[in-house]
Amino acid sequence: MEFNIEEIQEFLPHRYPLLLIDRVLEMEEGKSIKAIKNVTINEEFFQGHFPGHPIMPGVLIVEAMAQAGGVLLYKSGTGEKGSISYFAAIKEAKFRKPVVPGDTLLLECEVLRMRRSLSKIKAKATVDGQVAAEAELTFATRK
């Protein structure tokens, strides 16, 4: 299952400048998702992080992984129209490689536990096959 940006906006409440997924490449409901974020120098955060040496903030990489996870959970039946999945916990977050303009982040999430109100995923962001970040994310879904 693949989704373009218009379809992603049907599932996520995020909009510019905080919508951090450009496309869902594949998804198996209840199991996993692969999505991408194309990182460009036009991103607002590069103005201050860091001038002359632009690096995508780690917290935004985690947010991009969470948004991919949010699409997966919503399409897997934890959400209903008007519901939102909020962060409940971030565990084992590790940042392994800087993400810079021109990179394409491949965001991969795998369901560890899925319930209607509380779900957990394992997430990984890679660039050219190298791990940039990884974390275990817990979501609380509310209407």
N, C-alpha and C positions, 0 to 999 in steps of 0.2 A: 504494500500500500504506500503510495507516494502523495505528498501534499505540497502545493505551491504556497506562496506567501498569503494569497487571499484566503485560502482554506485554513491556514494556520491561524489567521486572525479570527476565524469563526470559533476556535477552541481556546485561545489565549486572550486575556484582557489587555495585555501589554501593547503599547504603540510606541512610535518613535518618540524619544531616542532609546527606549528600553526594550524594544522587541529585538531579541538577539538570536533569532533563528531565521534563516532565509529559505530553507527548503527541507522537507522530510524526504529522505531518499528511500527508506523502507521501514516498515513497522509490522510487527506481529503482535496483534492485540493480546494483552495480558502477559506478554513476554519481553519484547525488546523494541528498540527504535534506533535508527541512525538518521541524524540530521546534520545540516551544515550551517555554519556562520562564516560568511566571507568578510574578512577583516580589512577595512580600507582606511587610509589616512584621513578620510572625511569624518570619521567618528569623533564626536565632540570631546570625549575623554582624552584623546591624544593631545589636546591643547595644553593640558597640565600634567600629563603622565607619560612621559617626561619630555619637556621641551628639548629638542635636539636628539632625543633618544626615545622614540615612542614605543611604549610597551602596554599591551592590554592589561588593565588591572585584574588581578586574580579573582577578586570578588565578582567581576563581570563574567569571567569564564565559568565560575560556579553558577551564576545566574543563567547563563546560556545552557548549561547542562540541565539545570532545574526546569527551564522552559521546555526543553525536549522531553524531559520526564513528565512534565505537566500534560503535554499533548498525549503521550502514551497512556497516562492514567485516565485522562478524560475519555479517550477513544476506547479504553478497555472497560469502561462502565463504572468507574468510581465517581464520575461527575455526571451532572445533568445540566440542562440549559440553565445558566445563571449561577452555577457553582464555581468556586475558585479553590485551587489547591495552594495552600500556604506552606512555607517552610516551617517545620516543627523541630528539625535538628539537622545539623551538618556534622558528620563524623569523618575522621580519617582523611581530611582534606590535605592533599599534597600537590605542590606546584613543582614541576620537573623541568619545564622549558619555557622561556619567554615567548609570548605570542606578539607578533609585530605586523604592521601594515603589509598587505599582500598575502598573508597566510590565509588558508582555509581551515577552519576548525571543524573536525569531524567529531560530532557529539554522539556518543553511544551510551545508552541506558539499558539496564537489565532489571526487571522486577525481581526483588527479593521477597517481598510480602505485599499483598494487595488486599485491602479491605475498603469498604465504602468510605469510612471516615479517616483511616490512618494507613498510609502505605509507605514502603521503603524501597529505594532503588539503589543500584550500584551504577555510578556514572564515570565516564572517562572522556576526556577531550584530547584528540591527537592532531598533530600537524605533520604531514608527510610521513605517517607511520610512527612518529615519535610521540610518546605521552607528554602532553603539556600540563595536564591536571587530572586529578581523580578524587572522588569522594563518595561517601555513602550519604544519601539524602533521604530524609523522612518528611512526608507531607501530611498535613491535616486538610481534608476536603470539607468545605462548608458551603452552604447555600447562601 
